[in-house]
């Protein structure tokens, strides 16, 4: 059913409703955080952007930035970007007070990153094990 979703000028689903810093929808017309671009960025720029969003306390937006890359990356890098995005969703759940969801998403992200690291793909100077350990410590899943 097309009429129940916000769509952009190309007919693609695109959330027009404002959101708070943790990605929760706000009423139409309410002030919200600036939405992120849905244009894919190169790997290093994606990582810098996601890091900046995390530093601003916006793990949901960081997840969205990583998800854009995940959906546009070469097949052999999907585990990396999906895993990183899921770590950020785990942090989002943690910030929203959903401890069970936080642990589950961090564990899912960790599984993707462990598989990716085992396969030997480029990690773009990231210490994947350290990122997983940090996320697990933050959400109490360590």
C-alpha positions as CSV (number, residue, x, y, z in Angstrom):
1,X,0.0,0.0,0.0
2,X,1.8,3.1,-1.2
3,X,-0.4,5.8,0.5
4,X,0.7,4.8,4.1
5,X,4.4,5.8,3.7
6,X,6.3,9.0,3.1
7,X,7.9,9.0,-0.4
8,X,10.4,11.1,-2.2
9,X,10.0,12.6,-5.7
10,X,11.2,9.3,-7.2
11,X,8.5,7.3,-5.3
12,X,11.0,5.6,-3.0
13,X,10.1,5.3,0.7
14,X,11.7,8.1,2.6
15,X,10.9,9.2,6.1
16,X,9.7,12.8,6.1
17,X,8.6,12.7,9.8
18,X,11.1,14.4,12.1
19,X,13.2,12.2,14.5
20,X,15.0,12.8,17.7
21,X,18.7,12.1,18.2
22,X,18.0,8.4,18.9
23,X,15.9,8.0,15.7
24,X,12.5,8.0,17.4
25,X,9.8,9.5,15.3
26,X,8.4,12.9,16.4
27,X,5.1,14.5,15.4
28,X,5.0,16.1,12.0
29,X,6.0,19.7,12.3
30,X,8.1,19.1,15.5
31,X,11.7,20.1,15.4
32,X,14.0,17.2,15.0
33,X,17.6,16.4,14.2
34,X,18.9,17.0,10.7
35,X,18.4,13.8,8.6
36,X,21.5,12.3,7.1
37,X,22.2,12.0,3.4
38,X,21.3,8.8,1.7
39,X,24.0,9.1,-0.9
40,X,26.7,6.5,-0.5
41,X,30.2,7.7,0.5
42,X,33.6,6.1,0.0
43,X,34.6,3.8,2.9
44,X,36.9,6.3,4.7
45,X,34.4,9.1,4.5
46,X,31.6,6.8,5.7
47,X,33.7,5.8,8.7
48,X,34.5,9.4,9.5
49,X,30.9,10.5,9.2
50,X,29.7,7.6,11.4
51,X,32.3,8.4,14.0
52,X,31.3,12.1,14.0
53,X,27.6,11.1,14.4
54,X,28.5,8.8,17.3
55,X,30.5,11.6,18.9
56,X,27.4,13.8,18.7
57,X,25.4,11.1,20.6
58,X,23.6,10.0,17.4
59,X,24.1,6.2,17.2
60,X,20.9,5.8,15.1
61,X,22.2,8.2,12.5
62,X,25.6,6.5,12.5
63,X,23.8,3.2,11.8
64,X,22.0,4.9,8.9
65,X,25.2,6.2,7.4
66,X,26.8,2.7,7.7
67,X,23.6,1.1,6.3
68,X,23.8,3.3,3.2
69,X,27.4,2.0,2.6
70,X,26.3,-1.6,3.4
71,X,23.6,-1.4,0.7
72,X,25.9,0.0,-1.9
73,X,29.3,-1.7,-1.1
74,X,30.9,-4.6,-3.0
75,X,29.4,-8.0,-2.0
76,X,32.7,-9.0,-0.3
77,X,32.4,-6.1,2.1
78,X,28.7,-6.6,3.2
79,X,29.6,-8.4,6.4
80,X,31.8,-5.4,7.5
81,X,29.3,-2.7,6.9
82,X,26.3,-4.7,8.2
83,X,28.2,-5.6,11.3
84,X,29.2,-2.0,12.0
85,X,25.7,-0.8,11.4
86,X,24.3,-3.4,13.8
87,X,26.8,-2.4,16.5
88,X,25.4,1.2,16.2
89,X,21.8,-0.2,16.4
90,X,22.8,-2.0,19.5
91,X,24.1,1.3,21.0
92,X,20.8,2.9,19.9
93,X,18.8,0.3,21.8
94,X,21.0,0.8,24.8
95,X,20.5,4.5,24.8
96,X,16.7,3.9,24.5
97,X,16.8,1.6,27.6
98,X,16.3,-1.7,25.7
99,X,19.0,-3.8,27.3
100,X,17.9,-7.1,25.6
101,X,17.7,-5.6,22.1
102,X,21.1,-3.9,22.7
103,X,22.8,-7.1,23.5
104,X,21.2,-9.0,20.7
105,X,22.1,-6.4,18.0
106,X,25.7,-6.1,19.3
107,X,26.0,-9.9,19.2
108,X,24.6,-10.0,15.6
109,X,27.0,-7.2,14.6
110,X,29.9,-9.0,16.3
111,X,29.1,-12.2,14.4
112,X,29.2,-10.4,11.0
113,X,32.5,-8.6,12.0
114,X,34.1,-11.9,13.2
115,X,33.1,-13.6,9.9
116,X,34.5,-10.7,7.9
117,X,37.7,-10.6,9.8
118,X,38.2,-14.3,9.3
119,X,37.6,-13.9,5.6
120,X,40.4,-11.3,5.5
121,X,38.7,-8.4,3.8
122,X,39.9,-4.8,4.1
123,X,39.2,-3.3,7.6
124,X,40.1,0.3,6.7
125,X,42.4,0.6,9.7
126,X,39.7,-0.5,12.1
127,X,40.4,-2.8,15.0
128,X,37.3,-4.9,14.6
129,X,37.8,-6.9,17.8
130,X,38.3,-3.7,19.8
131,X,35.1,-2.2,18.4
132,X,33.2,-5.3,19.3
133,X,34.7,-5.3,22.8
134,X,33.9,-1.6,23.3
135,X,30.3,-2.0,22.1
136,X,29.8,-5.1,24.4
137,X,31.2,-3.2,27.4
138,X,28.9,-0.2,26.7
139,X,25.7,-2.4,26.5
140,X,26.8,-4.8,29.3
141,X,27.1,-7.8,27.1
142,X,30.8,-8.3,27.8
